[in-house]
């Protein structure tokens, strides 16, 4: 079986009612920190943050260190 090294880009969006510090905005792929979400403005009173990560496998585990009360979307 040959390895398929096609990469995929994932967008991570975090929305929170309070400001998040850098430690709360880390984006991890397979337990490795690959990026920290950057501030992207405000919407309906919430603070918005976004990050892009590139993964080798489309089914790679993508996580954030955002608090449980924050809303996280990975697409």
C-alpha distances in whole Angstrom, upper triangle without the diagonal:
4,7,9,13,15,18,20,24,26,30,31,35,37,41,43,47,48,47,43,43,40,39,39,37,34,30,28,24,22,26,26,29,28,31,35,36,39,42,42,45,47,47,49,50,47,45,42,39,36,33,30,26,23,20,16,15,18,18,19,22,25,29,32,35,37,40,40,42,41,39,35,33,29,28
4,6,9,12,15,18,22,24,27,30,33,36,39,42,46,46,45,42,41,38,37,37,35,32,29,26,22,21,24,24,27,26,29,32,34,36,40,40,43,45,45,48,49,45,43,40,37,34,31,27,24,21,18,14,14,16,17,18,21,24,27,31,34,36,39,39,42,40,38,34,32,28,27
4,6,9,12,15,18,20,24,26,30,32,36,39,42,43,41,38,38,35,34,34,31,28,25,22,19,18,21,21,23,22,25,29,30,33,36,36,40,42,42,45,45,42,40,37,33,30,27,24,20,17,14,10,10,13,14,15,18,20,24,27,30,32,35,36,38,36,34,31,29,25,24
4,6,9,12,15,18,21,24,27,30,34,36,40,41,39,36,36,33,33,33,30,27,24,21,18,17,21,21,23,21,23,27,28,30,34,33,37,39,39,42,43,39,38,34,31,28,25,21,18,15,12,8,8,11,13,13,17,19,23,26,29,31,34,34,37,34,32,28,26,22,21
4,6,10,13,16,19,22,25,28,32,35,38,39,37,34,34,30,30,30,27,25,21,19,16,16,19,18,20,18,20,24,25,28,31,31,35,37,37,40,41,37,35,32,29,25,22,18,15,12,10,6,8,10,13,13,16,18,21,24,27,29,32,33,35,33,31,27,25,21,20
4,7,10,13,17,20,23,26,30,33,37,37,35,33,33,30,30,29,26,24,20,19,16,17,20,19,20,18,20,23,24,26,29,29,32,34,35,37,38,35,33,30,27,23,20,16,14,10,9,6,7,9,12,12,16,17,21,23,26,28,32,32,34,31,29,25,23,19,17
4,7,10,13,16,20,23,26,29,33,33,32,29,29,26,26,26,23,20,17,16,13,15,18,16,17,14,16,19,20,22,25,25,29,31,31,34,35,32,30,26,23,19,16,13,10,6,6,4,7,8,11,11,14,14,18,20,23,25,28,29,31,28,26,22,20,16,14
4,7,10,13,16,20,23,26,30,31,29,27,27,24,25,24,21,19,15,15,12,14,17,16,17,14,15,18,18,20,23,22,26,28,28,31,32,28,27,23,20,17,14,10,8,6,5,6,7,6,10,10,13,12,16,18,21,22,26,26,28,25,23,19,16,13,11
4,7,10,13,17,20,23,27,27,26,24,24,21,22,21,18,16,13,13,12,15,17,16,15,12,12,15,14,16,19,18,22,24,24,27,28,25,23,19,17,13,10,7,6,4,6,9,10,9,12,11,13,11,14,16,19,20,24,24,26,22,20,16,14,10,9
4,6,10,13,17,20,23,24,23,21,22,19,20,18,15,14,11,12,10,13,16,15,14,11,11,13,12,15,17,16,20,21,22,24,25,22,20,17,14,11,8,6,5,6,7,11,11,9,11,10,11,9,11,13,16,17,20,21,22,19,16,13,10,7,6
4,7,10,13,17,20,21,20,18,19,17,18,17,13,13,10,12,12,16,17,16,15,12,11,12,10,12,14,13,16,18,18,21,22,18,17,13,11,7,6,5,7,9,11,14,15,12,14,13,13,10,12,12,15,15,18,19,20,16,14,10,8,6,5
4,7,10,13,17,18,17,15,16,14,15,13,10,10,8,10,11,15,16,15,13,12,10,10,8,10,12,12,15,16,16,19,19,16,14,11,8,6,5,6,8,11,12,16,16,14,15,14,12,9,9,9,12,11,14,15,16,13,11,7,6,5,7
4,7,10,14,15,14,13,15,14,15,13,10,11,10,13,15,18,18,18,16,15,12,11,8,10,10,9,12,12,12,15,16,12,11,7,6,5,7,9,11,15,16,20,20,18,18,17,16,12,11,10,12,10,13,14,14,10,8,6,5,6,9
4,7,10,11,11,10,12,12,13,10,8,10,10,14,16,19,19,18,16,16,13,11,8,10,9,10,11,11,12,14,13,10,8,6,5,6,9,12,14,17,19,22,22,20,20,19,17,13,11,9,10,8,10,11,11,7,6,5,7,9,12
4,7,9,9,9,13,14,15,12,10,13,14,17,19,22,22,22,19,19,16,14,11,11,10,10,10,9,9,10,10,6,6,5,6,9,12,15,18,21,22,26,26,24,23,22,20,17,15,12,13,9,10,11,9,6,5,7,9,12,14
4,5,7,8,11,13,14,11,11,14,15,18,21,24,23,23,20,21,18,15,12,13,11,12,11,9,10,10,9,5,5,7,9,12,15,18,20,24,25,29,29,27,26,25,22,19,16,13,13,9,9,10,7,5,6,9,12,15,18
4,7,9,13,16,16,13,14,17,19,22,25,28,26,27,24,24,21,18,16,16,13,14,12,10,10,9,7,5,6,9,12,15,18,22,24,28,29,33,32,30,30,28,26,22,20,17,16,12,11,12,9,7,9,12,15,19,21
4,6,10,13,14,11,12,16,18,21,25,27,26,26,23,23,20,17,15,14,12,14,12,10,12,12,9,7,6,10,11,15,18,22,24,27,29,33,33,31,31,29,26,23,20,16,15,11,11,13,10,9,12,14,17,20,23
4,7,10,12,10,10,14,16,20,23,26,24,24,20,21,18,14,12,11,9,12,11,10,13,14,11,9,6,9,10,13,16,20,22,26,27,31,32,30,30,28,25,22,19,15,14,11,11,14,12,10,13,14,17,20,22
4,7,8,6,7,10,13,16,20,22,21,20,17,18,15,11,10,10,9,12,12,12,15,16,14,11,8,9,9,12,14,18,19,23,25,28,29,28,27,25,22,19,16,12,10,8,9,12,11,9,12,13,16,18,21
4,6,5,7,9,13,16,19,22,20,19,15,16,14,10,10,10,10,14,14,15,18,20,17,14,11,12,11,13,14,18,19,23,24,28,29,28,28,25,23,19,16,13,10,9,11,14,14,13,15,15,18,19,22
4,5,5,7,10,13,17,19,17,15,12,13,10,7,8,9,10,14,15,17,20,22,20,17,13,13,11,12,12,15,16,20,21,25,26,26,26,23,20,17,15,11,9,10,12,16,16,14,16,15,18,18,21
4,6,6,10,12,15,17,15,14,11,13,11,8,10,12,13,17,18,19,22,24,22,18,15,15,13,14,14,17,17,20,21,24,25,25,25,22,19,16,13,10,7,8,10,14,15,14,16,15,18,18,21
4,6,9,11,15,17,15,15,12,14,12,9,9,11,12,15,17,17,19,21,19,15,13,13,11,12,13,16,16,20,21,24,25,24,23,21,18,15,11,8,5,5,7,10,12,10,12,12,15,16,19
4,7,10,13,16,14,14,10,11,8,5,5,8,9,12,14,15,17,20,18,15,12,11,8,9,9,12,13,17,18,22,22,22,21,19,16,13,10,7,6,6,9,12,13,10,12,10,13,13,16
4,6,10,13,11,10,7,8,6,4,6,10,12,15,17,19,21,23,22,18,15,14,11,10,9,11,11,14,15,19,20,19,19,16,14,11,8,5,5,7,11,14,15,13,14,12,14,13,16
4,7,10,9,8,6,6,5,6,7,11,14,15,18,20,21,24,23,19,17,14,11,10,8,9,8,11,12,15,16,16,15,13,11,7,6,5,7,9,12,14,16,14,14,11,12,10,13
4,6,6,5,4,6,7,9,11,14,17,19,22,24,25,27,27,23,20,18,15,13,11,11,9,11,11,13,14,14,14,10,8,6,5,6,8,11,14,16,18,16,16,13,14,12,14
4,5,5,7,7,9,12,13,17,20,21,25,26,27,29,29,25,23,21,17,15,12,11,8,9,8,10,10,11,10,7,6,5,6,9,11,14,17,18,21,19,18,15,15,12,14
4,6,9,10,13,15,17,21,24,25,28,29,30,32,32,28,26,24,21,19,16,15,12,12,9,11,10,12,10,6,5,7,8,11,13,16,19,19,23,21,20,17,17,14,16
4,7,9,12,14,16,20,23,25,28,29,30,32,31,28,25,23,20,19,16,16,13,14,12,14,14,15,14,10,8,8,8,10,11,15,17,18,21,20,20,17,18,16,18
4,6,9,12,14,18,21,23,26,28,30,32,31,27,25,23,19,18,15,14,11,12,11,13,14,16,15,11,10,9,10,11,12,15,18,20,23,21,21,18,19,16,18
4,6,8,11,14,18,20,23,25,27,29,28,24,22,20,16,15,12,12,10,12,12,15,16,17,17,13,12,10,9,9,10,13,16,18,21,19,19,16,17,15,18
4,7,10,13,17,18,22,24,26,29,28,24,21,19,15,13,10,9,7,9,10,13,14,15,16,13,12,10,10,10,12,15,18,20,22,20,20,16,17,14,16
4,6,9,13,15,18,20,22,25,25,21,18,16,12,10,7,7,7,10,12,15,17,17,18,15,14,11,11,10,11,13,17,19,21,18,18,15,15,13,15
4,6,10,12,15,18,20,23,22,18,15,13,9,8,7,9,10,13,15,19,20,20,20,18,16,13,11,9,10,11,14,17,18,15,16,13,15,14,16
4,7,9,12,14,16,19,18,15,12,9,5,5,4,8,10,14,16,20,21,20,21,18,17,13,12,9,10,10,13,16,17,13,13,11,12,12,14
4,6,9,12,15,18,17,14,11,8,5,5,6,10,12,16,19,22,24,23,24,22,20,17,16,13,14,13,16,19,18,15,15,14,14,15,16
4,6,9,12,15,14,11,8,6,4,7,9,13,16,19,22,26,27,26,26,25,23,19,18,15,15,13,16,19,18,14,14,14,15,16,18
4,7,9,13,13,11,8,5,5,6,10,13,16,19,22,26,27,25,26,25,24,20,19,16,17,15,18,20,19,15,14,14,14,15,17
4,7,10,10,9,6,5,7,10,13,16,20,23,26,30,30,28,29,28,27,23,22,19,19,17,19,21,19,15,15,15,16,18,19
4,7,6,5,5,5,9,12,15,19,22,25,28,31,32,30,30,29,28,24,22,19,20,17,18,19,17,14,14,15,16,18,20
4,5,5,7,7,11,13,17,20,23,26,28,32,32,29,30,29,28,24,23,20,21,18,18,19,16,14,13,14,15,18,19
4,6,9,10,14,16,20,23,26,29,31,35,35,32,32,32,30,26,25,22,23,19,19,19,16,14,13,16,17,20,21
4,7,9,13,16,20,23,26,30,32,35,35,33,33,32,30,26,24,21,21,18,17,18,15,13,13,16,18,21,23
4,6,10,13,17,20,23,26,28,32,32,29,29,28,26,23,20,18,18,14,14,15,12,10,10,12,14,18,20
4,7,10,14,17,20,24,26,30,30,28,28,27,25,21,19,16,16,12,13,15,13,10,10,12,14,17,19
4,7,11,14,17,20,23,26,27,25,25,24,22,18,17,14,15,12,14,15,14,10,10,10,11,14,15
4,7,11,14,17,19,23,24,22,23,21,20,16,14,12,13,11,13,15,15,11,10,10,11,12,14
4,7,10,14,16,20,21,19,20,19,18,14,13,11,13,12,15,17,17,13,12,10,10,10,11
4,7,10,13,17,18,17,18,16,15,12,12,10,13,13,16,18,19,15,14,11,11,10,11
4,7,10,13,15,14,16,14,14,11,12,12,15,15,19,21,22,18,17,13,12,10,10
4,6,10,12,11,13,11,12,9,11,12,15,16,20,21,23,19,18,14,13,10,10
4,7,9,9,12,10,12,10,13,15,18,19,23,24,26,23,21,17,16,12,12
4,6,7,9,7,9,9,12,15,18,20,23,24,26,23,22,18,16,13,12
4,7,9,8,11,12,15,18,21,23,27,27,29,27,25,21,19,16,15
4,5,5,9,11,14,18,21,23,26,26,28,26,24,20,18,15,14
4,6,9,10,14,17,20,22,25,24,27,24,22,18,16,12,11
4,6,9,12,16,19,21,23,23,25,23,21,17,15,12,12
4,6,10,13,16,18,21,21,24,22,20,17,15,12,12
4,7,10,13,15,18,18,20,19,17,14,13,11,12
4,7,11,12,15,15,18,16,15,11,11,8,10
4,7,9,12,12,15,13,12,9,10,9,12
4,5,9,10,12,10,11,8,10,10,13
4,6,9,11,10,12,10,13,13,17
4,7,8,6,8,8,11,13,16
4,5,6,9,10,13,15,19
4,6,8,9,13,15,19
4,7,9,13,16,19
4,6,10,13,16
4,7,10,13
4,7,10
4,7
4
